[in-house]
Amino acid sequence: MLLIRRFEERSQQLYLEGKIGGFLHLYIGQEAVAVGAMSLLRADDYFITSYRDHGYALARGTDPRLLLAELCGKGTGISRGKGGSMHFYDVPRGNFGGDGIVGGHLPIAAGIGYGIRLRGTDQVCLCFFGDGAVNEGAFHEALNVSALWDLPVVYIIENNRYGMGTSLDRASSVKDLYQRASAYGMPRRDVNGMDLLAVRTALSEAIDRARTERRPCLVEMETYRYRGHSMSDPGKYRTKEEVEQMMQYDPLVQFGRRLMEQERVSPSELEALDKEIHAQIDEAVLFVEASPLPSPESLYEDVYVRSPYMNMKAAEKDPAWRAAAREDRVPETLPEPASAVKVGG
């Protein structure tokens, strides 16, 4: 959780310095959800997220250097500098990315679940989205087909109380969002999303059900974001007092306090860990500064995957087709710039 927090804080700084362009949605305050969920997945499981996607990738173990490079539009980024903040992809780790369309990725999660069903494996897919997505038609379509076809998908609402700047009270006639699953006969529950251990307990049960019984479920994580919807959001729709009150339940502070009370770690050890993570983020910044921008030719890459179903007469006229890979490229590693600092080196 501390790595996510420090990564997001540095991202905010780089954005203000003009080194990150476009949108930037920070995950500060919601770290317990991503960390609790990722800690329960097997290496062959899948997940898919909305545009606030940094925390999951870090919790899943993706190199922070590649993620920060993506934010800065560098060619060494996890999506080759073409996706930016909202589109982190890491298929070898089961990360099918962030999606910039509210609720647009829920049917994709159902499709991933359907693929698992066709293969007959015991994998699962986690699908993360915000409270603003539950009023989208795609939410209902995905839950309905998942329940109908017994797809192993765990749908996770991260209810941070605001869909952009609109409070839940003004947007939903039903405040207990997890109850929406009752329309589809789907198991459901709500959880304190600020408590790491509560998140793990709830999702452990949900993931086990999806894996062994092939049943989907809906879990509502009640959480809170301490920053605006994005960096362009001043957050005037909520009071300073409200934010300060919710910061009393900061998941990092709560879990750190619990570890010290149980004498599992000392204050000095936590301080040393924080310094270590700061150093790791500093190394990631150096990596980004030494990384090149994507080449102009790369604009034509990753547009097509060669397929017998293509309209060949149309495709062959497109320079992007001539640059298309023979098969879908999923690099296990990405090259480092020669002058970049190696983590741990």
N, C-alpha and C positions, 0 to 999 in steps of 0.2 A: 504493500500500500504506500509505503514511503517513497519508493521509486516512482510510482505514478504521480504522487503529489509533487515531487521535485521536478519531474519531467514536465508536468503541466505548468508549473511556475516559471520554468525557464522558457517554455514555449510562449507564455504570455509576454515575457520580457523581449524575446526575439521578434514577436509580432509588433510590439510597440517600437522596436528599432527599425522596422520596415524590412526585416529579413524573411518574414513569412507573409505571404499575400493571401487573398481570398478569405474564406470563412475560417474561423477557429472556434470550435466548441470545446470548452474545457470540462474535465471530469472531476474537478476538485469538489470533494464532499461525498461522492458516490463510490469511492474506491472499494468499500467492503463488498459491494455486489460483484464486481468483476473478479476480485481476488478470491472470494469465496467460491464462485462458480468455476473459475479456471482450475482451482486446486482439486476439483472433483472429476475432471474430465480425463479420459484415457488419451493416449497419443493419437489414436485413430478416430476420435470423435470429432464433431464439427460444431461450429458456431457461426452466427451471422448477426450483424448489429445495425443500428442506425448510424447517423453521422457523428455522434459523440463517441468515437470508437478507439481513442488512444489507449484507454486503460485496459481493455481486454487484450489487446495485442501485447502490451508489456507484461501483463499477468500470465499470458500464455508462453512467454519466454522469447519473443521476438527481440532481436538486437536493437537497443535504443538508438544506436547510431543510424541504422537504416530507417527508423521511424522519423527521427529528427531530420534526416536528409530529405525524406518525402515531404515533410512540412515545408521545407525550404525550397522545394522544387528541384532538387539535385538528381542527377542521373543515377546515383547510387541509392536512391530511395527504394523503399520496399515495393512501390508500384512504379519504379523507374522515373519518378519525378512527375508523373502524369496525373496522379490522383489527388495529392494534397491531403489536407486534414480529414476530409470526409470519406476517403477511399483507401484505407489500409487493407491490403490483401496479403495473406501468407498461407497459400493453399497447403504446403507441406505440413503446417501446423493446424490444419483444419479451419483456418480463418477465411471465410468467404466474404469478408469485407464489410465495410460501412456502406450505407446506402443513403443518398442525399434526399430521397423522396420519403416523406413521412408515411410509414406503414407499407412502403413499396416492397420491402424485403420479406414480409411475412409469408406471402405465397411462395417465395423462393425457399424459405425454411420448410414449408410443407413439401415442396418438390424434393428437397434433400432427404426429408423423412421418407418420401415415397421411394426414392432410390435405395435407401437402406432396406426398406421392406422388400423390394424386388430382388435385392442381392441376398436376402435372408440372413444378414449379419445382426449382431447385437449392439451396433453402434447407436449413438444418440446425437441429436442436434439441439443446441440451445439457441433460442432466438430472443434477442434483447431489443426493447423498444420503450419509448417514453409514454407517459399518460396521454399525450396529445394524439397518439396513434389509435387509441381505442375507439374513436368515433369515425375512423376511416372504414370504408366498405371492405377493404382488403383484410382488416382484422377479423371480421365476421366470416368472410369467405375462407380464410386460412383455418380458423378454429373449427368451422363446420366440417370441412373436408378432412381435417386431421382426426376429428372424433369419428367421423363416418368410416374412415379407412384404417383406423388404429395406427396412426403414424407416430414413431418415437421422437416426438418433438416436445421440448419443454419451452413454453412461451413465458417470458419474464418481462413484466411491466416494471420499469423503474419510475415509480411515481414520485417525481420531485416537486409536485404540487402545481407546476406551471407548464403549460404547453406554449412555448415561447413566452409571451407576456400575459397569457390568459390563465387565470387561476382555475383550478379544478371546479370550484364552486360555481363558476360562471359557464363552464363548458359541459358538465356532465350531470344528468338528472340522477344518476346512481353514483354515489360517492365511493362506495366499496367496489372498486373496479374489478376485483377478482371474481365478484359475483356474476359478471357477464358470462363467464364460462358455464353457468348453470343452464343457459339456453341450449347448450350443446351436450349436456350430460357429462361434462368434463370435470375431473377432479380439480380442486382449486383451493387456494389459501392465501392469506396475506402474512407478511413477515416484516419485522423491523430491519430494514435494509441498511441501517447505520451500525448494526451489530454483526461483526464478521462471523462469529460462531453461530448466531441465529440463521444467518444466510446459509452457512454450510449445512446445518442440520436440516433445513427445509429443502434445499436443493439436492441433498444426498438422497432423501426419500423420493423426490420427483424423478431424479435421474435413474434411480434403481427401478422405479415403476416402468419408466420408458424402456429401459434396457431388457427387463425380464418379462413384462406383460405387454409390451408394445402399445402402451397407452399414453396419449398426450396429456398435458395438464397446463394450467395457468397459475402462475405465482406472481403475486403483486408485492414488490419490494418498496416499502415506504421509506423514501430517502430524501435528499435535499442537495441542491447544487449551491455552492457559496458564491459563484460568479454568475454573470448574466447568461442569457441563453447562448450568446456568442460574444465575441470581443466587441461587437458594435452595439451591444445592448447595455444601456446604463442602469437597467433594473429599477426604474422609478415606480413600477407597479407593486413593489413590496417595500416595507419599512426597514430602516436600519436596525430597529429593535428586533424585528422578526429574524433577520439574518443572525444577529448576535445571539439570540436565544437558541437557534438551531446549531450554532457553533459549539454550544455546550455539549452536544451529542456527537462531536467530531469522531468518526470511526477510528482515526489514527490515535487520538488521545485516549479514547476508551480502551482500545486494545493494548496500547502501551502501558496504561495504568494497570490493566488486568495482569499483564505479564510481570510487572514489578511487584504487585501484591502477592502473586504466586511464587515470587523469588525465582522466576525463570530467567530474568535478565535484570541487570542493574542500570541505573541512570547513565553511568559512564559508558556502558556497552551500547545503549541506544544512541548516545551522542557520537560514539565512534562509528556506528552504522550510518548515521546521517552524514558524517563527513565522507565516508566511503562512497555513498550514493552521489553526493555533490561532485566528487572527483570523477565518477563515472559519467555524469552529465557533462562535466567540463570536457572530458575526452570526446564525447559525442559531438560537442560543438566544434572542437578542433577538426574532427572527421568531416563535418559538414563544410567547414570553411575551406578544406583542402579538396573537396569533391567538385567535379565539373558539372556544368549544366547539361541537360540532355542535348544530344546533337540534333540539328535540324532534320536529319534523315530519320530520326526515331519517331517523328510525327507519323510516318507511314507504317510503323510497326505496331503490332498488337491490335490491328483493326479487324483483320480477318483471321480465321483459322481455316486452312484448306479443307474443303468438304465436298463430297460428291453431290450435295444438295444445292450448291451455289448456282446462280445464273451466270454461267461462264462468259457469255458474250458481254454482259454488263460489267462483270468483275474485272475482266482482262484489260479494260480501258482505264481502270483505276490504278494509279501508281502504288496505292496501299496494298493492292492484291499482289503485285510483284514483290513486295517486301514481306508478304505474309509468311509465317513459319509453316513448315511442312506439317507440323503437329503442334498442339498447344504447348507453349513453353512454360514450364514451372521450375525455375531455377532453384536449386537447393541452397546456393550461396551466390552472393553478388561480389564483384571485384571491389577491392579497396583502392582508393587513390594512393599512389606510392608514398606521399608525404604524410599520410594520415597516421595518427597515433593509434597503436593497437591497444585494445582493452586488455589489461592484465599483462601487457608486454613491456 
